[in-house]
Amino acid sequence: MPLAERFLTHRVENQVAALCDYDAFATDAALQESVRREGGGWAEPMLADFGPVAGGELMRLGFLANENLPKLRAFDAIGQRIDEVEFHPAYHRLMQLGVEHGVPNFSWRNEQTPGAHVARAALAYLHMQPEQGHNCPLTMTHACVPALRQQPALAREWLPRVLTPHYDGRCLPAHEKPGNTIGMGMTEKQGGSDVRSNATRATPAGSPGPGEAYELVGHKFFFSAPMSDAFLVLAQAAGGISCFLLPRFLPDGTRNAIRLQRLKDKLGDRSNASAEVEFAGAVAWLIGEEGRGVATILEMVAQTRQDCLIGSAGIMRQALVQAIHYSRGRRAFGKRLVDQPLMMNVLADLAIESEAALSLAMRVARAIDAAPRDPQEAAFARVATAIGKYHVCKRCPPVVNEAQECLGGSGYIEDSILPRLYRQAPVNSIWEGSGNIQCLDLLRALRRDPATREALVAELRVVAGENRWLDAEVGWIERSLGDGSVPEAHARLLTERIALALEAVQLLRAGQGRTAELFIATRLDGQHGQCLGTLPTDAPFDALIDRAFPEP
Ligand SMILES: Cc1cc2nc3c(=O)[nH]c(=O)nc-3n(C[C@H](O)[C@H](O)[C@H](O)COP(=O)(O)OP(=O)(O)OC[C@H]3O[C@@H](n4cnc5c(N)ncnc54)[C@H](O)[C@@H]3O)c2cc1C
């Protein structure tokens, strides 16, 4: 017997290699259709080019970047403060691919073409599936643009470098680099949701006023992507909470007084560094008027909230395709898992949930895109972002858990992407305004601006008469909205039911009649268990699974 065979204990059979090297765009019919439906069809060639990158190189880099986590280098070898974070080359390559393909800049570079935000949402959806941590700085860089534009001189200086498709991860003054990234600092120890409690003080370095330099003394408890070239931060000036642009290096090339105290030891999002920082007289430039800081930074937060919605839809999608792929390759009790009726029900139900989340995210992207030209779309975007962020981010953890279970024990092991998706799943509902804050934001908008209620009702009625359960649900929502004065304690139930109805509307708009019918029956009409996989037995399981991820 050959030596190699003498010690052979068994042959490896019936194991499924994790899905990698696939075309994430070509295999996603729902994404392709939604891009066209919402007005971004002209960007399909760009998305088609990106599909194999998202399903290939980004997947491999994602594993590397999460095995080699960022390290804080607060001091150099001779004890001088340098306040740097060291990343593995895989992280920088992820950032480079994201920037070069346009994740933080595509919509602004193509702003004059309707649908640019839709196309960029699709790009972000693809980009966020293989690795989520590095998307935090990409999202913040994309999101800073409307806020930065409020101070034209600063915008003129910074935006050309923010919007360039060049990534430069070196720790150098921003003006010495071809491309810059931007972070955001609001949350302090005594309050995150309630940013008005910010205690960091801002004192004018010379004359006060918009565009002028101030010195900041204080801290931020959460300060993600601390290696960014500049940050939009909130601090208390004489006129109240104000928004500042805080660069890492000063114009003379010296380091700004931003002290990285420690990196957070996080549940997920681990490839991304999130720091606790202190500002020891750091110099920052005022954006807008003193006292208008919350309104100014909310221009940025509106964009990051949209990315939470897209990101959670993307995580669900990645979990779904991994589950379908595994179930096709694995056999139990004499049949492939994907041919077992109960597993088919689970996979089909996951597919419905994923498509509903994507459809809502893309509809919100269209509203954001059209907002500058269309007041009704602007009003819809204002409320639908909060509704979508609340609901889709909340659905993400149970969806990922169910997909993980489809892989059995292997879904719990780090060789697969599922454990990483599971750890990442809760974060989008926590940051950028946690669940309750989204619901309260909806109530505030409804109370302050009747146009938001009208825009919401108009959208819910787009498919009136097509499904009687949905019509009844829309009736309940309209009655609950009343004159806009909804009790706070009622906000979660109302937000959830609006989100479900909006998802059903999008599925009907998409022409997915049977999917919409199943969605409505199981989510709106109560014919559903607490867990996924409880579709009626006559549901077209095969068709739903094949549409979600066609068999090669
Ligand atoms: C991984 C990670 C990275 C982060 N990165 C950044 C960053 O880069 N920059 C930054 O500024 N922040 C960042 N954050 C902070 C994040 O945005 C905050 O944690 C979040 O906004 C909540 O603030 P908080 O932690 O102070 O909780 P709190 O504000 O104390 O809220 C705690 C809970 O109370 C609820 N709540 C608050 N007010 C009300 C109310 N009136 N009614 C009912 N419920 C209420 C909230 O919804 C939440 O569930 C990050 C957080 C995480 C986890």
The ligand as a Gaussian input file, in Angstrom:
#p B3LYP/6-31G(d) Opt

LIG

0 1
 C      -19.293000      50.154000      15.805000
 C      -19.754000      51.526000      16.073000
 C      -19.152000      52.596000      15.419000
 C      -19.577000      53.898000      15.661000
 N      -18.968000      54.927000      14.994000
 C      -19.354000      56.213000      15.262000
 C      -18.726000      57.318000      14.624000
 O      -17.840000      57.158000      13.787000
 N      -19.112000      58.554000      14.945000
 C      -20.104000      58.796000      15.852000
 O      -20.423000      59.944000      16.096000
 N      -20.719000      57.769000      16.469000
 C      -20.383000      56.493000      16.192000
 N      -21.010000      55.443000      16.806000
 C      -21.953000      55.731000      17.872000
 C      -23.410000      55.479000      17.545000
 O      -23.868000      56.330000      16.541000
 C      -24.173000      55.614000      18.873000
 O      -23.762000      54.541000      19.693000
 C      -25.669000      55.607000      18.687000
 O      -26.075000      56.773000      18.006000
 C      -26.404000      55.543000      20.036000
 O      -25.888000      56.468000      20.948000
 P      -25.437000      56.001000      22.412000
 O      -24.526000      54.851000      22.265000
 O      -24.944000      57.171000      23.157000
 O      -26.761000      55.453000      23.082000
 P      -27.939000      56.328000      23.761000
 O      -28.119000      57.606000      23.033000
 O      -27.710000      56.394000      25.204000
 O      -29.194000      55.407000      23.457000
 C      -29.392000      54.155000      24.124000
 C      -30.747000      53.605000      23.700000
 O      -31.764000      54.522000      24.088000
 C      -32.619000      54.789000      22.994000
 N      -33.142000      56.160000      23.149000
 C      -32.454000      57.314000      23.178000
 N      -33.298000      58.355000      23.300000
 C      -34.548000      57.840000      23.347000
 C      -35.861000      58.404000      23.474000
 N      -36.045000      59.720000      23.533000
 N      -36.932000      57.569000      23.500000
 C      -36.763000      56.237000      23.414000
 N      -35.561000      55.648000      23.300000
 C      -34.464000      56.443000      23.260000
 C      -31.758000      54.604000      21.761000
 O      -32.565000      54.296000      20.621000
 C      -30.896000      53.434000      22.185000
 O      -31.574000      52.244000      21.932000
 C      -20.617000      54.127000      16.580000
 C      -21.233000      53.054000      17.230000
 C      -20.805000      51.775000      16.976000
 C      -21.466000      50.641000      17.690000

